[in-house]
Amino acid sequence: MTHLQLEPGKIAGTVTVPPSKSLAHRAIICAGLADGHSTVRNIQYSDDIKATIQGLRAMGAEITEERDSVIIDGIGLNGRGSIQADHSSRTIDCNESGSTLRFLVPVATLFEGKTRFVGRGKLGKRPLTPFEDLFNSQGLLFATTNTDTLDLTVEGPLAPEAVELRGDISSQFITGLLMTLPFLDGDSAIKVTTPLESKGYIDLTLDVFKAFGLTIHVEEDGQLYNIPGNQSIKAVDYTVEGDYSQAAFFLSANALGNTLDISGLNEQSLQGDKAILSILDTLKQDTHRVIDGSQCPDIIPVAALVASLSEGSTRIENLERLRIKESDRLEATQRELEAIGADIQIEGNDLVIQGVSSLKGGATVWSHKDHRMAMMLAIASTRCEEPIIIKDTECVAKSYPDFWDVFKTLGGTINERHLG
C-alpha cells in the first residue's frame, strides 16, 4: 500500500490527455474478433486494458504489445457466424475491470466450451443480473461460486432473440450484447425498457462498430437496437482519441485556479464524459445549480470538488450508480471532501453542496482503492491550506498508471509516507 503526502500548491504546465480507456476496450475487442490484421494505436496499458487484452488472448487472438499500440491478428469468423477457436475452456482474469467482464461474458458464448471469469476487489459484487436472467431464460450455464470477489463460469451459445434490458443499471450490458449478437445465426433486437443512462457510452460502441464494418439499426431514440445476424467484422487500423474521463481532472484543476495547457482532446468526441465541459460552465455561471449526474457517473467526484469551491449551492442528482463502482463513490466523495473542509451532504442519492472559499486540508484521506477518488483528491490538494495524506494511491494504475508522475511534472509536491 502506498500513501502519499501532497503539499498545498498550484500546478501548471502542459499535459497530454491519455487515450480513452472506453474506446480502447471496444477497439481491442473488435480487432480481436476480426478476420485479419489490425493495429490499435494510442494505447495506454492500464490494468483494465491489460485485462481486456488478456481476455482476447484467452479466446485465441494473437496480440503483440508495442510501446503505445497493439497489433492484433483476430480470431476470425466463418460464414455461419460462429467463431473459429480450438479452446474448449478458458479462464479470463478481469482484475477489477467491469468493462472487461460485462463486455466479454456474452462474447465468450460465441466459443465452444466453458469460460471462467475471475477478478478481485469489488468486481464480484457489481451486478450481473441482466446477463444471469438472459442465460437462465435460454437454459445456459451461468454459475457463480464466490460473490465476494469474482468466480463465474458461463457457457453458450446464445440464441438470437429480442432481449429486454433496463437502461438504468449499466450501459455495459447493452454494449456486451451488441458485441455478440451480430455474429449469431439469425437477427436479434435489444429493447431498452427504461430511460437509458450513460447513453454516450452506447454512442461510442456504435462509432467503433462503424469503423470495423458492423451494422446496428438504432430506433426509438436509442431505446431499440435491431441487429442483423451473420455479420462479419473487418480488420482495420484504429487510433484511440484522448479520454475526457481523465481530462476531467485537469479541466477541473483549471476551474480551481491552476494553469494547465491540455492537449489531445477531440472537440467533436461522442464521449459522455465530455459533459464535464458543460458542468464546469454551469458551476461558473450560476449560483444555485441542479446537475443531473446519471449520464456521467465517472466524473461526479471531481465535479463535486469543483462545486465545493464554487459560490452558492449545488445539488447533483440521480447518483444511484455511484454506489456500485470500484467504491461506493457517493459515500466516498462525501466523506473525503468533508474531511478536508467541504460542506457536502448526501440526501437520498443526491449530493447537496454549499460552496466554501477554500479547503483546510490537514487530514489523512482514503482513496477507497478507487482510481477516480485518488485523482480527485490530488486535484483537491491544490486548493488546500495544509498538506493532505492520501492512502492507497497505487489504485490509479487501473486507468492512468503514470498519473502521479504527471502530477509531479506539473509541479505537484509529493512525499511518500509509511503509516503504522
Secondary structure as GFF3:
##gff-version 3
##sequence-region A 1 420
A	DSSP	beta_strand	3	6	.	.	.	ID=ss1
A	DSSP	beta_strand	12	16	.	.	.	ID=ss2
A	DSSP	alpha_helix	21	33	.	.	.	ID=ss3
A	DSSP	beta_strand	37	41	.	.	.	ID=ss4
A	DSSP	alpha_helix	47	59	.	.	.	ID=ss5
A	DSSP	beta_strand	62	65	.	.	.	ID=ss6
A	DSSP	beta_strand	69	73	.	.	.	ID=ss7
A	DSSP	beta_strand	89	93	.	.	.	ID=ss8
A	DSSP	alpha_helix	98	108	.	.	.	ID=ss9
A	DSSP	beta_strand	114	118	.	.	.	ID=ss10
A	DSSP	three_ten_helix	123	125	.	.	.	ID=ss11
A	DSSP	alpha_helix	129	137	.	.	.	ID=ss12
A	DSSP	beta_strand	141	144	.	.	.	ID=ss13
A	DSSP	beta_strand	151	155	.	.	.	ID=ss14
A	DSSP	beta_strand	162	165	.	.	.	ID=ss15
A	DSSP	alpha_helix	171	178	.	.	.	ID=ss16
A	DSSP	three_ten_helix	181	183	.	.	.	ID=ss17
A	DSSP	beta_strand	188	192	.	.	.	ID=ss18
A	DSSP	alpha_helix	199	211	.	.	.	ID=ss19
A	DSSP	beta_strand	217	219	.	.	.	ID=ss20
A	DSSP	three_ten_helix	220	222	.	.	.	ID=ss21
A	DSSP	beta_strand	224	227	.	.	.	ID=ss22
A	DSSP	beta_strand	237	239	.	.	.	ID=ss23
A	DSSP	alpha_helix	244	255	.	.	.	ID=ss24
A	DSSP	beta_strand	259	263	.	.	.	ID=ss25
A	DSSP	three_ten_helix	272	275	.	.	.	ID=ss26
A	DSSP	alpha_helix	276	285	.	.	.	ID=ss27
A	DSSP	beta_strand	288	292	.	.	.	ID=ss28
A	DSSP	three_ten_helix	297	299	.	.	.	ID=ss29
A	DSSP	alpha_helix	300	308	.	.	.	ID=ss30
A	DSSP	beta_strand	313	317	.	.	.	ID=ss31
A	DSSP	three_ten_helix	320	324	.	.	.	ID=ss32
A	DSSP	alpha_helix	329	339	.	.	.	ID=ss33
A	DSSP	beta_strand	343	347	.	.	.	ID=ss34
A	DSSP	beta_strand	350	354	.	.	.	ID=ss35
A	DSSP	beta_strand	359	361	.	.	.	ID=ss36
A	DSSP	beta_strand	364	366	.	.	.	ID=ss37
A	DSSP	alpha_helix	371	381	.	.	.	ID=ss38
A	DSSP	beta_strand	384	386	.	.	.	ID=ss39
A	DSSP	beta_strand	388	391	.	.	.	ID=ss40
A	DSSP	three_ten_helix	393	398	.	.	.	ID=ss41
A	DSSP	alpha_helix	403	409	.	.	.	ID=ss42
A	DSSP	beta_strand	414	417	.	.	.	ID=ss43
###
